[in-house]
Amino acid sequence: MTISEFESRLNQWGHEQVPFLFLVDFEMENLFSWKRDEVPNDILFSINHFSNTSISNQNPKTVTLTKYPISFSEYKSKFDFVKERINFGDSYLTNLTIKTKVEINRTLEELFFSSIAKYKLCWKNKFLVFSPETFVQIKDKNIYSYPMKGTIDASLANAEEAILSDTKELSEHITIVDLIRNDLSTVSNKVEVNRFRYVDRIKTNQKDLLQVSSEIVGTLPSGHMNKIGSILLSLLPAGSISGAPKNKTLRIIRTVEKENRGFYTGVFGYFDGFNLDSGVMIRFLEQDDDNLYYRSGGGITAMSNVEKEYQEAIDKVYVPVY
């Protein structure tokens, strides 16, 4: 489906108040949309507890996750390139991601049913996402976004205080909040930051993590239901997993990562006929022939420390099962 076909279809379904599921990859080369009763059988989704399956979360046997991360030297070469472009002035914030080979004693479908996350989608034998991050929500006449920037091991001493007082983390968060605020200003009015840097606890099979987010809201113009597809496309790719300024930073990402991200860091969501809820496809497992890979990353700024960024990318390789 072309971008224009996708846009026209979602605009029409929004106008007609037809419930639908949509899915867009990071490069915006693969765009899918289905009416609620036409979602393929090999796709399972759960969006803030609304799902196309009646099976509730299952308590699995112990999940064993073994990681085989890239070497520190390989990561550092990527990090150094990004830092060079930042120092040159091409970017203020670049989201650098990596692939980690993993072994897990459960299938993707089993993990879909046993994991706990706001946004889950399983495309059988292809990939699984269990994301904590909202892309946008449209409720009544308002559009909301909740960018996430800042992760820390919750078991560390004074973890919440440490991450909220970290100068680098604060700078990164301010940058992404400003980017998202500007993005929302292109489709809405009276854009405000309702909550700045609040902390959520995320439970995983290995340890708890603290994640820092903010809430940004804007007022949509009249007739926004007729433009849902246009609104979504104008905000892509998500700022929290690309960087700022967006266009120059995307060129850095393409150069340093050397391959398409595909559906990783894309977005998916559900429109119920009145409201829309969507998630960023982070916390992502994908099947590649006989191997399973987990994609993760983090924001790099001029103040970033390579050892900390490498460890954060590895810490984000987890399954939210407990």
N, C-alpha and C positions, 0 to 999 in steps of 0.2 A: 504494500500500500504506500502511495506517495504521501509526502507531507501535506500537500493540498487536499488530497482525498481524505486523509485522517482528520484534518481540520474541519472540512465541510461536514463530514459525518457526525463528529462530536457536536458541532454547532447545531446541526439539525436535531440530533437526539436531545440536546439540552433544551431547544425550543419546544420540542414535543414532550418533554419530561419523560423520556424513555430511559430506564435504568441501564447502565452499561459498565463494563470493565475495560480498562485500557492499560496498555503496556508500551513503553518507549525506551529504546536503548540509549546509551550515553551519546553515541555519535549521531543519533536521530536517523539511522539508516534502516532500522526495523521498528515499524510502528504497527500495533495491533489494537483492535477494539472489537468487542462483542456485546450484543445485547445480553441482558442477564440470563435469559433462558437459552442462549446459544453459545455459552462458554464451553470450549472443548473439554472432553472428559479427562484429558491428560493434564489439565491445569487445575490446581487446588489453590484457593486463596482465602485469606482471613484478614480483614481490615478492621481494626478496632472491634473485634469480636463478630463482625458481620462476615459470613462465610458461605461458600457454595457446598459445604459438607456439614452434615449434622453430627459428625463424630467430634466429641469434645477432646480436650487434651488428655493424653494417655500418660500414665506414669511408666516410663520405660525402665528396663534394667540399666545398670550403670553404663553411661556413655563414655567410651574410651576414645580420646582424640590425641593422635600423635602428630607433631608438627615437624616439618623438614624445611625450615626457613632458608632463604638465600643467605649467603655469607655476608658478614658485616662489610667486607671490602667491596662486594658487589653493590650493596645498598649505598655505601659511602660514595661510590662513583656517581650514582644517580643523584644523591643528595648534593654533592659538590657542583654538579651541573646546574641544578635548580638554584642553589645559593649564588652561583655566578651570575645567572640571569636576573636574580633579585637585586644583587649588588649593582648590576648594570642599569637597573631601573625598569626592566620589562614587566616586573610583577611585584606586588606587595605581599601576596600570599598565594602559594601554589600547593594544591593538594596532590601529593606524590603517593602513588599506590604500587603495591607489589603483589606477586602471586606466591603463595606458600603451598607446597605439596603437603597433603595431609592423608592420614589413614583414620577412618572412623568405623566402628563396629555396628553401624546402623545404616540403612538405606536413606536416601533423601526423603522418601515419602514417610518413613518412620519418624525421621527427625521433624518433619513438618507437623505431625500430630503431637509430638512430645515437647516441642519447643514452645516457649512463651515469649511473644513479642507483639507489638502493636500492629506490625505489618508483616504478613507472611505470604509467600507465594512459592509454589513448587510446580515447576514444569518438568514432569516426570522424565527421568534419565537425562536431563539437561542441566538444571540448576535449582537451587533452593536459596531463598532469601528470608531472613528473620530480622527485620530492621526495627530499631527503636525510633527512627527519625522521620518526622512528617515532612513532606514536600510542601504542599499547600492544602488547606481546608477551606471550603466555601460553605458558609452557613448564613442563610437569609441573604442579607446584602453585604456581608463582610467577607474578606479573604484574609486568612491567617497563615503565617509561616513560623516554624520553630527551629531555626538553624542550631545545629549542635557543633560546638567546637570546644574541646578540652576534655581529656579522659585521664583518669588516675586510678591506680589500684586502691580500692577502698580500705584495705587492711593496713596501709601505711599510716604512721603516726600523724594525727591532725590532717588527714588527707583532704578534707573539704577546704579547710583554711589554706592549705598549701596550694591547691590549684587555683583558688579564687584570688590569692595574693601574688601568684606567679606573673611577672611582668610580661613575659613572652606570651603566655596564654591569654592575658587580658588584651594585648595588642592584636593577637589573632582573632579573638572574638569580636572586638570592636570593628575590625576590618570586614568580617563576614556579615555582621549585623548591618553595617552601612551598605554593603553590596545588596543584601536582600531587601533592605528598605528602599533602595533605589530601584530594584527590580519591580517591587510591588507598586511603586509610584508610576510605573508605565501602564498599569492596568487599573489602578484604583486611586482614590483621593483620601486625604486626611490620614496619611500613613503615620502610625505611631508605634513606639516600642512600649508595649504594655508591661512586660516583665524583662528585666535585664540580668542575665547570668544566674539562673536558678539551677539547682543541682538535683538530678535524679540518680537513684541507685539501680544498677542493672545486675541481676543475679545470673551467674553462668555456671557451667559444670565444673569450672576450675576455681574461680574466685569472683568476688563482687567488684564491680567497677563503678566509679562515680563519673557521670557525664554532665557537662555544663551546657545549658541551652538558654535561649531567649525567645520571647513571644512578640511577634510583630503583626500588626493588623491594619488593614485599609478598608475603606468603604467603596464598594463596587458601584459603577454607574447603572442607571436603569437599563433593563434589557440585557443584563449580563448573562442570563440563561441562554440567550441566542448566540453567545460568543465563547462558550466554555472551551471549545477546541482552540480558538485563537488565543485565549488567555493562557492556557497551559503551554502552548508552543512558544509564546513570547517570553516565558520565564525559563525555558530550557537552554542549556543544561543547568541543573541546580547549582546555585552559587557555592553552597557549602562543600561540594565535592569537586569544584573546578578551581576557583580562586578569583583574584582581582588584580588588575582589570581583566574581565572575563576573556575577551578575544585574544589578547596577547598571551595570557596564561594558558589557554587551550593549546596554542602552538607549542609552548614549552612542554606541556603534558604529552602531546603527540610525539615530540622528539625524544624525550627521555624514557618514556614507557615502551616505545618501539612496537606496540601492538594495540589493536582496538580493545577497549574495555568491554565492548558488547553490552549486555544487559546490566553488568555490574556498574553501579552508580547511575543507572537510568532511573526511571520512575514508573510506578504503577498506581492505579487508584480505582475507586468505585464511585459512581454517581447513582444515587437512589431515586432520582426523579425530582429532587428538591435541593439536596446538599451533596457536596463532593468531598471525599477524603482521599488523600494520596500519600505515598511514602517514597523515600529515596532508597534505592536498592543497595544498601550497605549491609555488612554481615552476610557475606555471599559465598556460597559453595557451588562449584561448577564441575561437571563431569567432562573430561577431555580424554576420549578413548578409554584406556584402562586406568587412568589416573584421576584423582580427585584433588582439586585445588581450592584454596580459600583465599579470597582477595581482601586486602586490607590496606590501610594507609593513614595519612594524617597531613595536616597543614604545615607547610614550611614557610617561615618568615626569616627576616634578617637576623633575628635573635635565636633561631632554632639551634639546638644542640644535636649533633648527629647521633650520639649514643642514645639519648632519650627518645629521639624520633624512631630509631630502629627498634627499640624496646616497645614503644607504643604500638607500632605496626604489628609486632608479634603478639602483644597482649590482646589485640583486637581479634585474634584468631581464636574464637570460642564458640560454644554452643549454648544458648540460653535455656538450659535444662537443669533443673535442680529438684 
